[in-house]
């Protein structure tokens, strides 16, 4: 599994713990804290990550709901999913924030 972990910085600790668990389970994980280094282009590195995943893991919370970065990542994932039926989008709800309409039917 080549996973991309999307989250808001307010949920960073939860994302890091989940990232460690995914790595231990054998996932090849794109996680910004581990992939973006000092001096890297943030949009460039995000674009790399968003073009190589087969599983998009979205940590959804009140913070993510307000985040332009999370929305942009989710839009890119949905677009890839439309064009490739093998792409999986897995939402992980962290609070009672309402899921985006396109994700409400996802398990």
Biopython code that builds the backbone (N, CA, C, O; Angstrom):
import numpy as np
from Bio.PDB.StructureBuilder import StructureBuilder

atoms = [
    (1, "UNK", "N", (0.845, -1.171, 0.000)),
    (1, "UNK", "CA", (0.000, 0.000, 0.000)),
    (1, "UNK", "C", (0.892, 1.237, 0.000)),
    (1, "UNK", "O", (1.811, 1.351, 0.812)),
    (2, "UNK", "N", (0.614, 2.159, -0.917)),
    (2, "UNK", "CA", (1.287, 3.455, -0.989)),
    (2, "UNK", "C", (0.270, 4.490, -0.518)),
    (2, "UNK", "O", (-0.605, 4.906, -1.279)),
    (3, "UNK", "N", (0.392, 4.897, 0.730)),
    (3, "UNK", "CA", (-0.618, 5.757, 1.347)),
    (3, "UNK", "C", (-0.143, 7.198, 1.455)),
    (3, "UNK", "O", (1.049, 7.475, 1.594)),
    (4, "UNK", "N", (-1.104, 8.101, 1.386)),
    (4, "UNK", "CA", (-0.880, 9.529, 1.613)),
    (4, "UNK", "C", (-1.715, 9.888, 2.822)),
    (4, "UNK", "O", (-2.913, 9.606, 2.851)),
    (5, "UNK", "N", (-1.102, 10.510, 3.827)),
    (5, "UNK", "CA", (-1.809, 10.882, 5.047)),
    (5, "UNK", "C", (-2.095, 12.377, 5.030)),
    (5, "UNK", "O", (-1.174, 13.193, 5.037)),
    (6, "UNK", "N", (-3.376, 12.730, 5.007)),
    (6, "UNK", "CA", (-3.814, 14.122, 4.969)),
    (6, "UNK", "C", (-4.431, 14.485, 6.311)),
    (6, "UNK", "O", (-5.246, 13.742, 6.858)),
    (7, "UNK", "N", (-4.026, 15.647, 6.834)),
    (7, "UNK", "CA", (-4.496, 16.081, 8.152)),
    (7, "UNK", "C", (-4.228, 17.570, 8.307)),
    (7, "UNK", "O", (-3.490, 18.157, 7.515)),
    (8, "UNK", "N", (-4.814, 18.170, 9.306)),
    (8, "UNK", "CA", (-4.519, 19.550, 9.661)),
    (8, "UNK", "C", (-3.455, 19.563, 10.747)),
    (8, "UNK", "O", (-3.383, 18.637, 11.555)),
    (9, "UNK", "N", (-2.636, 20.594, 10.774)),
    (9, "UNK", "CA", (-1.531, 20.658, 11.736)),
    (9, "UNK", "C", (-1.998, 20.587, 13.190)),
    (9, "UNK", "O", (-1.233, 20.160, 14.055)),
    (10, "UNK", "N", (-3.223, 20.991, 13.474)),
    (10, "UNK", "CA", (-3.739, 20.884, 14.846)),
    (10, "UNK", "C", (-3.900, 19.421, 15.264)),
    (10, "UNK", "O", (-3.943, 19.118, 16.457)),
    (11, "UNK", "N", (-3.988, 18.520, 14.292)),
    (11, "UNK", "CA", (-4.139, 17.082, 14.564)),
    (11, "UNK", "C", (-2.828, 16.331, 14.328)),
    (11, "UNK", "O", (-2.825, 15.114, 14.138)),
    (12, "UNK", "N", (-1.716, 17.066, 14.342)),
    (12, "UNK", "CA", (-0.399, 16.510, 14.015)),
    (12, "UNK", "C", (-0.016, 15.294, 14.868)),
    (12, "UNK", "O", (0.491, 14.307, 14.336)),
    (13, "UNK", "N", (-0.248, 15.353, 16.154)),
    (13, "UNK", "CA", (0.178, 14.245, 17.025)),
    (13, "UNK", "C", (-0.599, 12.971, 16.697)),
    (13, "UNK", "O", (-0.021, 11.885, 16.650)),
    (14, "UNK", "N", (-1.889, 13.098, 16.472)),
    (14, "UNK", "CA", (-2.689, 11.930, 16.082)),
    (14, "UNK", "C", (-2.197, 11.391, 14.742)),
    (14, "UNK", "O", (-2.076, 10.180, 14.558)),
    (15, "UNK", "N", (-1.915, 12.295, 13.810)),
    (15, "UNK", "CA", (-1.420, 11.888, 12.493)),
    (15, "UNK", "C", (-0.087, 11.143, 12.621)),
    (15, "UNK", "O", (0.118, 10.113, 11.978)),
    (16, "UNK", "N", (0.803, 11.663, 13.443)),
    (16, "UNK", "CA", (2.110, 11.019, 13.624)),
    (16, "UNK", "C", (1.955, 9.609, 14.202)),
    (16, "UNK", "O", (2.603, 8.668, 13.744)),
    (17, "UNK", "N", (1.096, 9.474, 15.208)),
    (17, "UNK", "CA", (0.884, 8.148, 15.805)),
    (17, "UNK", "C", (0.276, 7.177, 14.806)),
    (17, "UNK", "O", (0.685, 6.018, 14.740)),
    (18, "UNK", "N", (-0.698, 7.638, 14.028)),
    (18, "UNK", "CA", (-1.288, 6.786, 13.003)),
    (18, "UNK", "C", (-0.249, 6.446, 11.941)),
    (18, "UNK", "O", (-0.187, 5.308, 11.476)),
    (19, "UNK", "N", (0.566, 7.424, 11.556)),
    (19, "UNK", "CA", (1.618, 7.180, 10.578)),
    (19, "UNK", "C", (2.570, 6.086, 11.013)),
    (19, "UNK", "O", (2.933, 5.220, 10.217)),
    (20, "UNK", "N", (2.973, 6.121, 12.262)),
    (20, "UNK", "CA", (3.859, 5.075, 12.795)),
    (20, "UNK", "C", (3.184, 3.711, 12.698)),
    (20, "UNK", "O", (3.817, 2.730, 12.308)),
    (21, "UNK", "N", (1.905, 3.647, 13.050)),
    (21, "UNK", "CA", (1.182, 2.375, 12.991)),
    (21, "UNK", "C", (1.057, 1.872, 11.549)),
    (21, "UNK", "O", (1.177, 0.673, 11.299)),
    (22, "UNK", "N", (0.820, 2.775, 10.610)),
    (22, "UNK", "CA", (0.731, 2.365, 9.206)),
    (22, "UNK", "C", (2.072, 1.818, 8.707)),
    (22, "UNK", "O", (2.109, 0.820, 7.987)),
    (23, "UNK", "N", (3.161, 2.470, 9.088)),
    (23, "UNK", "CA", (4.496, 1.989, 8.707)),
    (23, "UNK", "C", (4.741, 0.609, 9.309)),
    (23, "UNK", "O", (5.232, -0.289, 8.624)),
    (24, "UNK", "N", (4.403, 0.437, 10.575)),
    (24, "UNK", "CA", (4.597, -0.860, 11.235)),
    (24, "UNK", "C", (3.760, -1.957, 10.583)),
    (24, "UNK", "O", (4.127, -3.131, 10.611)),
    (25, "UNK", "N", (2.623, -1.556, 9.990)),
    (25, "UNK", "CA", (1.755, -2.524, 9.305)),
    (25, "UNK", "C", (2.227, -2.797, 7.877)),
    (25, "UNK", "O", (1.632, -3.608, 7.167)),
    (26, "UNK", "N", (3.294, -2.119, 7.460)),
    (26, "UNK", "CA", (3.871, -2.397, 6.150)),
    (26, "UNK", "C", (3.542, -1.411, 5.056)),
    (26, "UNK", "O", (3.883, -1.644, 3.896)),
    (27, "UNK", "N", (2.881, -0.305, 5.395)),
    (27, "UNK", "CA", (2.536, 0.691, 4.376)),
    (27, "UNK", "C", (3.759, 1.503, 3.980)),
    (27, "UNK", "O", (4.644, 1.765, 4.794)),
    (28, "UNK", "N", (3.788, 1.892, 2.727)),
    (28, "UNK", "CA", (4.736, 2.888, 2.237)),
    (28, "UNK", "C", (3.985, 4.209, 2.359)),
    (28, "UNK", "O", (3.082, 4.484, 1.569)),
    (29, "UNK", "N", (4.349, 5.016, 3.330)),
    (29, "UNK", "CA", (3.540, 6.172, 3.708)),
    (29, "UNK", "C", (4.184, 7.489, 3.312)),
    (29, "UNK", "O", (5.362, 7.726, 3.583)),
    (30, "UNK", "N", (3.389, 8.354, 2.659)),
    (30, "UNK", "CA", (3.802, 9.737, 2.430)),
    (30, "UNK", "C", (3.189, 10.554, 3.551)),
    (30, "UNK", "O", (1.970, 10.691, 3.653)),
    (31, "UNK", "N", (4.069, 11.097, 4.397)),
    (31, "UNK", "CA", (3.660, 11.889, 5.551)),
    (31, "UNK", "C", (4.535, 13.131, 5.545)),
    (31, "UNK", "O", (5.759, 13.027, 5.627)),
    (32, "UNK", "N", (3.930, 14.290, 5.451)),
    (32, "UNK", "CA", (4.695, 15.519, 5.236)),
    (32, "UNK", "C", (5.846, 15.703, 6.215)),
    (32, "UNK", "O", (6.909, 16.176, 5.814)),
    (33, "UNK", "N", (5.675, 15.352, 7.462)),
    (33, "UNK", "CA", (6.737, 15.535, 8.454)),
    (33, "UNK", "C", (7.981, 14.717, 8.125)),
    (33, "UNK", "O", (9.090, 15.071, 8.526)),
    (34, "UNK", "N", (7.793, 13.634, 7.400)),
    (34, "UNK", "CA", (8.921, 12.765, 7.061)),
    (34, "UNK", "C", (9.421, 12.997, 5.641)),
    (34, "UNK", "O", (10.537, 12.599, 5.305)),
    (35, "UNK", "N", (8.614, 13.634, 4.811)),
    (35, "UNK", "CA", (8.962, 13.787, 3.395)),
    (35, "UNK", "C", (9.452, 15.178, 3.012)),
    (35, "UNK", "O", (10.229, 15.310, 2.067)),
    (36, "UNK", "N", (9.022, 16.205, 3.713)),
    (36, "UNK", "CA", (9.396, 17.572, 3.353)),
    (36, "UNK", "C", (10.539, 18.020, 4.252)),
    (36, "UNK", "O", (10.416, 18.047, 5.477)),
    (37, "UNK", "N", (11.647, 18.369, 3.620)),
    (37, "UNK", "CA", (12.857, 18.783, 4.340)),
    (37, "UNK", "C", (13.059, 20.300, 4.192)),
    (37, "UNK", "O", (12.437, 20.938, 3.343)),
    (38, "UNK", "N", (13.911, 20.848, 5.009)),
    (38, "UNK", "CA", (14.243, 22.271, 4.924)),
    (38, "UNK", "C", (14.714, 22.605, 3.514)),
    (38, "UNK", "O", (15.562, 21.916, 2.948)),
    (39, "UNK", "N", (14.159, 23.656, 2.968)),
    (39, "UNK", "CA", (14.531, 24.095, 1.634)),
    (39, "UNK", "C", (13.703, 23.490, 0.511)),
    (39, "UNK", "O", (13.767, 23.969, -0.621)),
    (40, "UNK", "N", (12.923, 22.442, 0.796)),
    (40, "UNK", "CA", (12.066, 21.821, -0.225)),
    (40, "UNK", "C", (10.901, 22.742, -0.574)),
    (40, "UNK", "O", (10.467, 23.555, 0.242)),
    (41, "UNK", "N", (10.413, 22.602, -1.777)),
    (41, "UNK", "CA", (9.190, 23.290, -2.195)),
    (41, "UNK", "C", (8.009, 22.509, -1.619)),
    (41, "UNK", "O", (7.808, 21.345, -1.965)),
    (42, "UNK", "N", (7.240, 23.135, -0.755)),
    (42, "UNK", "CA", (6.099, 22.444, -0.149)),
    (42, "UNK", "C", (5.088, 22.024, -1.216)),
    (42, "UNK", "O", (4.686, 20.861, -1.233)),
    (43, "UNK", "N", (4.661, 22.925, -2.109)),
    (43, "UNK", "CA", (3.725, 22.474, -3.150)),
    (43, "UNK", "C", (4.330, 21.391, -4.048)),
    (43, "UNK", "O", (3.624, 20.474, -4.469)),
    (44, "UNK", "N", (5.614, 21.488, -4.339)),
    (44, "UNK", "CA", (6.264, 20.481, -5.179)),
    (44, "UNK", "C", (6.275, 19.108, -4.530)),
    (44, "UNK", "O", (5.975, 18.104, -5.176)),
    (45, "UNK", "N", (6.624, 19.069, -3.244)),
    (45, "UNK", "CA", (6.647, 17.784, -2.526)),
    (45, "UNK", "C", (5.227, 17.229, -2.360)),
    (45, "UNK", "O", (5.016, 16.022, -2.477)),
    (46, "UNK", "N", (4.258, 18.108, -2.087)),
    (46, "UNK", "CA", (2.872, 17.645, -1.988)),
    (46, "UNK", "C", (2.415, 17.050, -3.309)),
    (46, "UNK", "O", (1.766, 16.005, -3.332)),
    (47, "UNK", "N", (2.747, 17.703, -4.394)),
    (47, "UNK", "CA", (2.370, 17.197, -5.707)),
    (47, "UNK", "C", (2.960, 15.811, -5.949)),
    (47, "UNK", "O", (2.280, 14.933, -6.480)),
    (48, "UNK", "N", (4.220, 15.607, -5.563)),
    (48, "UNK", "CA", (4.836, 14.274, -5.689)),
    (48, "UNK", "C", (4.028, 13.240, -4.912)),
    (48, "UNK", "O", (3.702, 12.173, -5.433)),
    (49, "UNK", "N", (3.710, 13.564, -3.667)),
    (49, "UNK", "CA", (2.953, 12.631, -2.840)),
    (49, "UNK", "C", (1.560, 12.356, -3.361)),
    (49, "UNK", "O", (1.060, 11.234, -3.269)),
    (50, "UNK", "N", (0.935, 13.385, -3.907)),
    (50, "UNK", "CA", (-0.437, 13.242, -4.387)),
    (50, "UNK", "C", (-0.536, 12.526, -5.730)),
    (50, "UNK", "O", (-1.640, 12.205, -6.170)),
    (51, "UNK", "N", (0.569, 12.272, -6.376)),
    (51, "UNK", "CA", (0.530, 11.561, -7.653)),
    (51, "UNK", "C", (0.983, 10.115, -7.527)),
    (51, "UNK", "O", (0.958, 9.377, -8.513)),
    (52, "UNK", "N", (1.397, 9.691, -6.328)),
    (52, "UNK", "CA", (1.941, 8.330, -6.202)),
    (52, "UNK", "C", (1.148, 7.407, -5.281)),
    (52, "UNK", "O", (1.460, 6.218, -5.216)),
    (53, "UNK", "N", (0.159, 7.892, -4.583)),
    (53, "UNK", "CA", (-0.554, 7.037, -3.622)),
    (53, "UNK", "C", (-1.590, 6.146, -4.309)),
    (53, "UNK", "O", (-2.077, 6.452, -5.398)),
    (54, "UNK", "N", (-1.908, 5.048, -3.648)),
    (54, "UNK", "CA", (-3.081, 4.262, -4.050)),
    (54, "UNK", "C", (-4.138, 4.291, -2.944)),
    (54, "UNK", "O", (-5.283, 3.891, -3.155)),
    (55, "UNK", "N", (-3.738, 4.768, -1.767)),
    (55, "UNK", "CA", (-4.654, 4.894, -0.634)),
    (55, "UNK", "C", (-4.466, 6.273, -0.010)),
    (55, "UNK", "O", (-3.364, 6.646, 0.392)),
    (56, "UNK", "N", (-5.559, 7.016, 0.060)),
    (56, "UNK", "CA", (-5.549, 8.362, 0.637)),
    (56, "UNK", "C", (-6.235, 8.268, 1.989)),
    (56, "UNK", "O", (-7.424, 7.955, 2.059)),
    (57, "UNK", "N", (-5.504, 8.534, 3.060)),
    (57, "UNK", "CA", (-6.060, 8.477, 4.413)),
    (57, "UNK", "C", (-6.284, 9.914, 4.872)),
    (57, "UNK", "O", (-5.342, 10.697, 4.993)),
    (58, "UNK", "N", (-7.533, 10.241, 5.121)),
    (58, "UNK", "CA", (-7.917, 11.595, 5.511)),
    (58, "UNK", "C", (-8.317, 11.621, 6.977)),
    (58, "UNK", "O", (-9.280, 10.963, 7.372)),
    (59, "UNK", "N", (-7.585, 12.378, 7.786)),
    (59, "UNK", "CA", (-7.994, 12.592, 9.170)),
    (59, "UNK", "C", (-8.919, 13.802, 9.173)),
    (59, "UNK", "O", (-8.480, 14.930, 8.950)),
    (60, "UNK", "N", (-10.199, 13.560, 9.425)),
    (60, "UNK", "CA", (-11.202, 14.612, 9.334)),
    (60, "UNK", "C", (-11.579, 15.112, 10.715)),
    (60, "UNK", "O", (-11.909, 14.326, 11.603)),
    (61, "UNK", "N", (-11.528, 16.421, 10.889)),
    (61, "UNK", "CA", (-11.851, 17.052, 12.168)),
    (61, "UNK", "C", (-12.341, 18.465, 11.906)),
    (61, "UNK", "O", (-12.374, 18.915, 10.761)),
    (62, "UNK", "N", (-12.717, 19.159, 12.959)),
    (62, "UNK", "CA", (-13.110, 20.551, 12.817)),
    (62, "UNK", "C", (-11.962, 21.379, 12.250)),
    (62, "UNK", "O", (-12.191, 22.359, 11.543)),
    (63, "UNK", "N", (-10.735, 20.988, 12.557)),
    (63, "UNK", "CA", (-9.565, 21.700, 12.045)),
    (63, "UNK", "C", (-9.376, 21.425, 10.558)),
    (63, "UNK", "O", (-9.114, 22.343, 9.781)),
    (64, "UNK", "N", (-9.509, 20.177, 10.169)),
    (64, "UNK", "CA", (-9.351, 19.804, 8.759)),
    (64, "UNK", "C", (-10.427, 20.465, 7.914)),
    (64, "UNK", "O", (-10.172, 20.893, 6.789)),
    (65, "UNK", "N", (-11.622, 20.543, 8.461)),
    (65, "UNK", "CA", (-12.753, 21.130, 7.745)),
    (65, "UNK", "C", (-12.469, 22.576, 7.334)),
    (65, "UNK", "O", (-12.969, 23.039, 6.309)),
    (66, "UNK", "N", (-11.672, 23.285, 8.127)),
    (66, "UNK", "CA", (-11.370, 24.699, 7.878)),
    (66, "UNK", "C", (-10.055, 24.901, 7.109)),
    (66, "UNK", "O", (-9.680, 26.035, 6.812)),
    (67, "UNK", "N", (-9.372, 23.828, 6.793)),
    (67, "UNK", "CA", (-8.042, 23.915, 6.208)),
    (67, "UNK", "C", (-8.072, 23.916, 4.678)),
    (67, "UNK", "O", (-8.593, 22.989, 4.058)),
    (68, "UNK", "N", (-7.516, 24.951, 4.088)),
    (68, "UNK", "CA", (-7.400, 25.005, 2.634)),
    (68, "UNK", "C", (-6.492, 23.922, 2.091)),
    (68, "UNK", "O", (-6.754, 23.376, 1.020)),
    (69, "UNK", "N", (-5.426, 23.601, 2.812)),
    (69, "UNK", "CA", (-4.503, 22.543, 2.370)),
    (69, "UNK", "C", (-5.199, 21.190, 2.349)),
    (69, "UNK", "O", (-5.078, 20.444, 1.377)),
    (70, "UNK", "N", (-5.923, 20.871, 3.408)),
    (70, "UNK", "CA", (-6.620, 19.583, 3.463)),
    (70, "UNK", "C", (-7.653, 19.502, 2.337)),
    (70, "UNK", "O", (-7.773, 18.468, 1.681)),
    (71, "UNK", "N", (-8.383, 20.566, 2.115)),
    (71, "UNK", "CA", (-9.378, 20.585, 1.036)),
    (71, "UNK", "C", (-8.714, 20.355, -0.320)),
    (71, "UNK", "O", (-9.228, 19.594, -1.140)),
    (72, "UNK", "N", (-7.574, 21.009, -0.562)),
    (72, "UNK", "CA", (-6.873, 20.846, -1.834)),
    (72, "UNK", "C", (-6.381, 19.409, -2.004)),
    (72, "UNK", "O", (-6.485, 18.842, -3.092)),
    (73, "UNK", "N", (-5.848, 18.821, -0.941)),
    (73, "UNK", "CA", (-5.386, 17.433, -1.008)),
    (73, "UNK", "C", (-6.560, 16.491, -1.276)),
    (73, "UNK", "O", (-6.454, 15.572, -2.088)),
    (74, "UNK", "N", (-7.674, 16.726, -0.591)),
    (74, "UNK", "CA", (-8.854, 15.892, -0.778)),
    (74, "UNK", "C", (-9.384, 16.005, -2.211)),
    (74, "UNK", "O", (-9.753, 14.997, -2.815)),
    (75, "UNK", "N", (-9.424, 17.209, -2.750)),
    (75, "UNK", "CA", (-9.882, 17.389, -4.123)),
    (75, "UNK", "C", (-8.994, 16.632, -5.107)),
    (75, "UNK", "O", (-9.489, 16.018, -6.051)),
    (76, "UNK", "N", (-7.675, 16.677, -4.881)),
    (76, "UNK", "CA", (-6.752, 15.942, -5.749)),
    (76, "UNK", "C", (-6.999, 14.435, -5.632)),
    (76, "UNK", "O", (-6.965, 13.720, -6.634)),
    (77, "UNK", "N", (-7.248, 13.957, -4.416)),
    (77, "UNK", "CA", (-7.503, 12.529, -4.213)),
    (77, "UNK", "C", (-8.800, 12.101, -4.881)),
    (77, "UNK", "O", (-8.851, 11.048, -5.517)),
    (78, "UNK", "N", (-9.842, 12.900, -4.746)),
    (78, "UNK", "CA", (-11.121, 12.563, -5.367)),
    (78, "UNK", "C", (-10.965, 12.525, -6.887)),
    (78, "UNK", "O", (-11.489, 11.624, -7.541)),
    (79, "UNK", "N", (-10.256, 13.486, -7.443)),
    (79, "UNK", "CA", (-10.037, 13.508, -8.886)),
    (79, "UNK", "C", (-9.286, 12.254, -9.341)),
    (79, "UNK", "O", (-9.657, 11.643, -10.343)),
    (80, "UNK", "N", (-8.251, 11.871, -8.624)),
    (80, "UNK", "CA", (-7.527, 10.642, -8.966)),
    (80, "UNK", "C", (-8.441, 9.436, -8.850)),
    (80, "UNK", "O", (-8.370, 8.522, -9.671)),
    (81, "UNK", "N", (-9.307, 9.427, -7.829)),
    (81, "UNK", "CA", (-10.234, 8.307, -7.643)),
    (81, "UNK", "C", (-11.252, 8.191, -8.759)),
    (81, "UNK", "O", (-11.664, 7.087, -9.115)),
    (82, "UNK", "N", (-11.659, 9.318, -9.312)),
    (82, "UNK", "CA", (-12.596, 9.305, -10.438)),
    (82, "UNK", "C", (-11.935, 8.669, -11.654)),
    (82, "UNK", "O", (-12.568, 7.915, -12.393)),
    (83, "UNK", "N", (-10.668, 8.976, -11.853)),
    (83, "UNK", "CA", (-9.941, 8.487, -13.028)),
    (83, "UNK", "C", (-9.339, 7.098, -12.854)),
    (83, "UNK", "O", (-8.954, 6.460, -13.834)),
    (84, "UNK", "N", (-9.257, 6.628, -11.616)),
    (84, "UNK", "CA", (-8.633, 5.331, -11.343)),
    (84, "UNK", "C", (-9.450, 4.591, -10.287)),
    (84, "UNK", "O", (-9.435, 4.984, -9.121)),
    (85, "UNK", "N", (-10.157, 3.539, -10.663)),
    (85, "UNK", "CA", (-11.017, 2.834, -9.705)),
    (85, "UNK", "C", (-10.240, 2.083, -8.612)),
    (85, "UNK", "O", (-10.845, 1.583, -7.664)),
    (86, "UNK", "N", (-8.925, 2.002, -8.734)),
    (86, "UNK", "CA", (-8.122, 1.299, -7.731)),
    (86, "UNK", "C", (-7.692, 2.216, -6.579)),
    (86, "UNK", "O", (-7.122, 1.755, -5.590)),
    (87, "UNK", "N", (-7.969, 3.504, -6.717)),
    (87, "UNK", "CA", (-7.634, 4.461, -5.660)),
    (87, "UNK", "C", (-8.658, 4.320, -4.534)),
    (87, "UNK", "O", (-9.867, 4.305, -4.767)),
    (88, "UNK", "N", (-8.146, 4.219, -3.314)),
    (88, "UNK", "CA", (-9.030, 4.150, -2.143)),
    (88, "UNK", "C", (-8.896, 5.436, -1.339)),
    (88, "UNK", "O", (-7.793, 5.945, -1.143)),
    (89, "UNK", "N", (-10.017, 5.951, -0.881)),
    (89, "UNK", "CA", (-10.026, 7.110, 0.009)),
    (89, "UNK", "C", (-10.641, 6.649, 1.320)),
    (89, "UNK", "O", (-11.789, 6.207, 1.362)),
    (90, "UNK", "N", (-9.870, 6.758, 2.380)),
    (90, "UNK", "CA", (-10.313, 6.284, 3.692)),
    (90, "UNK", "C", (-10.405, 7.466, 4.652)),
    (90, "UNK", "O", (-9.381, 7.976, 5.105)),
    (91, "UNK", "N", (-11.632, 7.908, 4.967)),
    (91, "UNK", "CA", (-11.780, 8.987, 5.940)),
    (91, "UNK", "C", (-11.733, 8.431, 7.365)),
    (91, "UNK", "O", (-12.331, 7.398, 7.667)),
    (92, "UNK", "N", (-11.016, 9.136, 8.220)),
    (92, "UNK", "CA", (-10.932, 8.786, 9.641)),
    (92, "UNK", "C", (-11.461, 9.986, 10.408)),
    (92, "UNK", "O", (-10.839, 11.048, 10.444)),
    (93, "UNK", "N", (-12.604, 9.795, 11.012)),
    (93, "UNK", "CA", (-13.267, 10.896, 11.717)),
    (93, "UNK", "C", (-12.675, 11.058, 13.115)),
    (93, "UNK", "O", (-12.640, 10.108, 13.896)),
    (94, "UNK", "N", (-12.211, 12.273, 13.424)),
    (94, "UNK", "CA", (-11.616, 12.543, 14.736)),
    (94, "UNK", "C", (-12.591, 13.218, 15.694)),
    (94, "UNK", "O", (-12.361, 13.242, 16.903)),
    (95, "UNK", "N", (-13.671, 13.761, 15.160)),
    (95, "UNK", "CA", (-14.685, 14.401, 15.997)),
    (95, "UNK", "C", (-16.026, 14.343, 15.255)),
    (95, "UNK", "O", (-16.173, 13.563, 14.314)),
    (96, "UNK", "N", (-16.978, 15.140, 15.657)),
    (96, "UNK", "CA", (-18.316, 15.066, 15.070)),
    (96, "UNK", "C", (-18.506, 15.982, 13.864)),
    (96, "UNK", "O", (-19.633, 16.162, 13.402)),
    (97, "UNK", "N", (-17.436, 16.557, 13.352)),
    (97, "UNK", "CA", (-17.550, 17.424, 12.176)),
    (97, "UNK", "C", (-18.167, 16.657, 11.022)),
    (97, "UNK", "O", (-17.850, 15.490, 10.791)),
    (98, "UNK", "N", (-19.056, 17.332, 10.300)),
    (98, "UNK", "CA", (-19.745, 16.690, 9.188)),
    (98, "UNK", "C", (-18.768, 16.403, 8.052)),
    (98, "UNK", "O", (-17.974, 17.259, 7.662)),
    (99, "UNK", "N", (-18.844, 15.185, 7.533)),
    (99, "UNK", "CA", (-17.976, 14.782, 6.436)),
    (99, "UNK", "C", (-18.383, 15.506, 5.160)),
    (99, "UNK", "O", (-19.559, 15.825, 4.983)),
    (100, "UNK", "N", (-17.428, 15.771, 4.265)),
    (100, "UNK", "CA", (-17.789, 16.327, 2.965)),
    (100, "UNK", "C", (-18.757, 15.388, 2.245)),
    (100, "UNK", "O", (-18.682, 14.169, 2.401)),
    (101, "UNK", "N", (-19.653, 15.957, 1.466)),
    (101, "UNK", "CA", (-20.708, 15.175, 0.797)),
    (101, "UNK", "C", (-20.167, 13.994, 0.015)),
    (101, "UNK", "O", (-20.747, 12.909, 0.060)),
    (102, "UNK", "N", (-19.075, 14.180, -0.695)),
    (102, "UNK", "CA", (-18.528, 13.102, -1.531)),
    (102, "UNK", "C", (-17.930, 11.961, -0.718)),
    (102, "UNK", "O", (-17.629, 10.905, -1.276)),
    (103, "UNK", "N", (-17.752, 12.147, 0.572)),
    (103, "UNK", "CA", (-17.163, 11.090, 1.405)),
    (103, "UNK", "C", (-18.177, 10.411, 2.330)),
    (103, "UNK", "O", (-17.846, 9.423, 2.987)),
    (104, "UNK", "N", (-19.365, 10.913, 2.385)),
    (104, "UNK", "CA", (-20.349, 10.392, 3.347)),
    (104, "UNK", "C", (-20.698, 8.928, 3.116)),
    (104, "UNK", "O", (-21.119, 8.245, 4.049)),
    (105, "UNK", "N", (-20.537, 8.442, 1.916)),
    (105, "UNK", "CA", (-20.867, 7.033, 1.644)),
    (105, "UNK", "C", (-19.675, 6.105, 1.841)),
    (105, "UNK", "O", (-19.808, 4.889, 1.701)),
    (106, "UNK", "N", (-18.517, 6.664, 2.163)),
    (106, "UNK", "CA", (-17.315, 5.836, 2.354)),
    (106, "UNK", "C", (-17.332, 5.184, 3.719)),
    (106, "UNK", "O", (-17.798, 5.760, 4.702)),
    (107, "UNK", "N", (-16.819, 3.981, 3.757)),
    (107, "UNK", "CA", (-16.740, 3.240, 5.012)),
    (107, "UNK", "C", (-15.441, 3.565, 5.703)),
    (107, "UNK", "O", (-15.171, 3.044, 6.785)),
]
sb = StructureBuilder()
sb.init_structure("model")
sb.init_model(0)
sb.init_chain("A")
sb.init_seg("    ")
for serial, (resi, resn, name, xyz) in enumerate(atoms, 1):
    if name == "N":
        sb.init_residue(resn, " ", resi, " ")
    sb.init_atom(name, np.array(xyz, "f"), 0.0, 1.0, " ", f" {name:<3s}", serial, name[0])
structure = sb.get_structure()
